Amino acid sequence: MDRQAVAVNPGPIRVLAHFTPGDKVLDFLAPHQDWLDVRFCAENDDDTFLAELPEAEVLWHVLRPVSGDDLQRSLRLRLVHKMGAGVNTIDVDTATRLGILVANMPGANAASVAEGTVLLMLAALRRLRELDRATRAGRGWPSDPSLGETVRDIGGCTVGLIGYGNVAHRVESIVMAMGTEPSRVLHTSSSDTGHPRWRSLPDLLRASDIVSLHLPLTEATRGLLNEAAFALMKPGSVVVNTARGPIIDEPALIAALRTGRLAAAGLDVFDTEPLPAGHPLLALDNVVLTPHVSWYTADTMQRYLREAVDNCRRIRDGEPLMNVVNKVT
């Protein structure tokens, strides 16, 4: 069955939104309820997800992986719309075979992720977790003299951006505004090898005080930062990851943090999400952790909803969809 050739039912377009809405989300969608029937499902509620999926024409997808088996259950599905950029959590090959389009939202979360990235940079550089705990315990005074030996300003650091897309460009602008000299913001963009600030990955790792990841997860990037990569980095440097967890070899990262090869890490993404209880990262004082929410702000949700509703309108009106990543014949 060519799902894209099947006429949309005369009633509202049925959408399964795989997240829990707040009041602002519901207020945004209210003017569209005459033609858009949005059913919400919490990401950890598989029972509701599997019950709603067969009738959904559009799936608004956030983080829970959408498998080939899920797509086989989706009898009417025409579009999986990723609320974000990375589609590594969607079985795009199966979607294509079944005639289901997959779209994403490149750049929609860039501002929020960039700010979240710099937040983690600062928290790691300034030993925020350790100082917060000490202050709450009444141990902040007198000041720890090691602060003057270890804590850094972003403006005094060389910042290495692995990947150079929408988020990395925004991070670059922010750290420059905070005093980092332009010549000390390096990147690895393969399309920009002639640029004076381009570096190969080994050279970027050797030169940088802060290394920040901004890559999609592919077979080529899986485990990119491994034991050999950490061995190239400056002693006392910082790693930040707001991209995808498996780009870092987590056991190698943990070893580098324990030995002091790395001063700290700021992580929003992990090999396994949610991060399981008892994970070694949870016991390290020199790691700042957030639960894959650097993108998650009211401003990004508004941008997501505008693009998601617009693509549903395009389905309704028979117009080409925006930001489709696969080709259905």
N, C-alpha and C positions, 0 to 999 in steps of 0.2 A: 504493500500500500504506500502510495506517495502521500505522506501526511501533509506536505505543503500544498498539494493540489486539492485537498479536501476543503470544501467551503466551510467557513466558520459557522457554527450554529447561530441561529438568529438571536438567541439569548446572550447574556453576558459572557465574556471570555473567562474561563475558569483558570485561576492562577493558584498554584500551591507555593506559598512563601515559606521557606524553610528557616524561619527565625521567629522570635517572640517580639511582637510590636509594642512600642510605647505609645503614649497618647499623641505625640507629634506625628508618628507614622500614620496612625488612624485618621488624624485630622487632615493630613496630606491626601490620603486616598478617598476621603469622604465625597468630594465632588465628582468622582469617577465611578461611584458605585452603581450607576444606572447601566453601565456597560462592562464593568470589571468586577468579577466575583472573586475576591481574594480570600483564600482559606489559609490560616496561619498554623504552623506546626513547629514546636520547639525542636532544636537540633538533636536533642537526645531522646526524642519521642518517636521511635521507629514504628510503633503500632499505628499512630495517627498518620505518619508519613506514608506507610505502605497502604493504608486504607484509602487515603485521598489520591494517591498517585495515579490509579487507573483512569480517573475522570479529569485529571488536570490537562489543560492544553499548553500551559506555560509553567515552568518551574523556576522560581527565583531562588538561586542556590548561593549559599554563603561558604560554609566550611566542611560540613559532613560529606565525605566522598559519595559521588553518584556513580554506582557501579553499572556494569553491563546488565546484571540481573535486575537492578532497579529499572533501568530503561526498558527491559523486556516487559515489565509489568505495566508500563505507561502506555496504555492502549490508544490514547488520544493526543499524546504529547507532541507538540510541534516545535517547541523552543525550550532549551535550558539556558537561562540567562544568568551568568555568573555575576554576583554583586561584588565586583572587584576585577582584577586583571588576570591573575593566574588561573588557568584552566586545568592544572595538573590533577585536580581532585575530581575531574569528570572523565568518564570513559568516552572520549571524543570519537574513537574509531567505531565503537558500537553505535553511538548516536548517529554517525554518518551512515552506517549500514542500514539503520532503521529509518532513515529519512528525517531525522530530528536535527534541527539547526542548533548550534551552540554559539552564543554571543558573550562578549565580556564588556568591560567598562574601562578601557585603558585611560589612565590619568585621573579617574574620578576620585580616587582616594589618595592621590599623590601628596597633597598639602598636609593631610592628617598624618600619613605615614612618615613624611619628612620631619614633621614636628616631633612625632613619637621617637624617631631615630635620634634626633638631637637631645631629646629628653633622656634617653638611655645613655648617650655619650656623656652627658653632664653628670648623671647619677653615678656612672662607673668612674669617671675621672675624679669626681669630688668625694668618693667613698660615702655616698649618701646613706646606703643601707646601714653601714657600720656606725655612722655618726648619729643617725636617727635612733638606733637601738641604745647607744651609749647615753644620749641625752635623756631618753625616757627612763633610763636606770639611774639618772643622777650622776653620771660619770663624764659629763662633757667638759668639766672644769677641774683643774686647769687644762688647757688645750693639749692634745697629743702632739708632742714636738715632731713626730714623724710626718705630720701633715705638710709641713714646710719642705719636706724632702720628696714627697710622693704626689701630692695633689697638683693637678695641672689646669691651666686655662686652655680652652679650645683654641683661642687665638695664638697660643704658643706652640701648637701641635701641627704636625704634618698629617693631613687627613687623606686616607686612601679609599677611594670608592671603587668597589669591585662591581662592575656594571654601571651603566651611565644613561639610564632612561629617565622617565619623568620624576621619580622620587629622588634619584641621585642628583639631578640638576637642582632640585629645590633644596636638598641638603647642602649642596655646594654654595648656593646663594646665602643660606642662613649662616654657615660657618664663616664665610667671608665677611658678612655683616658683623660677626662677633670678633673680628680681628685677624682671622687666619689670612695670611698673604696669599693672593691668587696663585703664586708659583708653588705654594705648598699644599694645594688641593689637587691630588693626582687621581687618575682614573685609568680603566683598562679597556675602554670602548674599542672594539675591533674595527669599527668604521672610522676611527679617528687617530690612526697610528702615527700620522705626521704631526700631530699637535704637540707642542712643547711639554705639556703636562701629562701626556700619555706615557704609561709604563707597562711593560710586560708584568704579568702577575708576580713572578719572583722579585723583580725590581721594586714593585709597589710594596710588597710585604717587607722588604728590607728597609725601605725608606720611611714607612708610616709609623706614627705614634698611635693613630686610631685607624682601624680597618673596619669598614662598614660594607655590608653585603646588600646588593640591589640587583639580584639575578633571579630569573625563573628557575624552577627546579626541572632539570632534564637529566638524562643519563650522563651527559657531559659535565654537569655541575654538581651531581651528587657526590658528597665527600670531598668537595674541592679544597676546603680547608681541613687538612689532615695533619698527621704528625710531622711530615716533611715540611709542610707549609708553616706550621707554628715554629719549627726550628729556624726558619729564615727570619722570623719577625724579631724586632728589637726587644730585648729584655725590658719588661715593664710596660709593654704596649697594651692596648685595649681593643677588643673585638666587639662589634655590635651587629646583631642580626635581626632585621625586621622583614626579611624576605621569605625564606622557607627553611625549616629546621634541618632537613637532611643535607643541605649544602655544606653543613659542618659535620665532621666526624666527631660526635659527642664524646666518646671515650678519650679521644686525643685532646679535645678541648679541656675536659676535666683534668687530665694529667698535666696540661700546661698551666692551668690555674692553680693546681695544688703545689706544683714545684716553684711557682713564682715566675715562670717564663713569661706568662701574661700577668699583668697587674690586675685586670678585671675584665668582665664581659657584661654586656647588656643584651638580654635576649627576650624577644617577643614571640619566637617560634621555636619549635622543638621537633625532634625525631618522632616522638609520640605525643599526640595531643588528645585529651588533656594530659598534662605532665603527671605521671603516676606518683602516688604517695611513696615516699622512701627513695625517690630518685636522687642520685648523688649530687646533682646540681642544687638541690634544695638545702644541702648542708654546707654549702660554700659561702663564706662571708663576702667574698669578692665578686659575687654575681648578683646583678639586679634583674628581676624577672617580671614580665607581664604576660597575661594569658592570651596572646595573639589578638590584641585589641588596639594596636597602634593605628589602625585604620578607622576605629569605631568611635566616631563623633557625630553629633547632631548634624554638622555641616556635611560630612560625607554621606550620611543617610539621606539627606535631602537630594544630593547629587545622584545617588544610586536610584532613588525612587523616581526622579524625573526621567532618567534614561530608561528604567524598567517600564514605566508607564508609556513612554513614547514608543518603545518597540511593540508593546501590546496594541497601541493605537495603530501602528503600521500593519500589524496582522489584521486588525479589524478592517482597515481601509484598503488592504491589498497592496501596500507599498513595500519596497525593499527594506529589510531590516538593517539596523546599524551595527557595526562592529562584529559581524559574523566571522567566526574563525574556522569554519569547515564549509565544505561545498557538498550540497545534497543534490543528486541528479534524479 
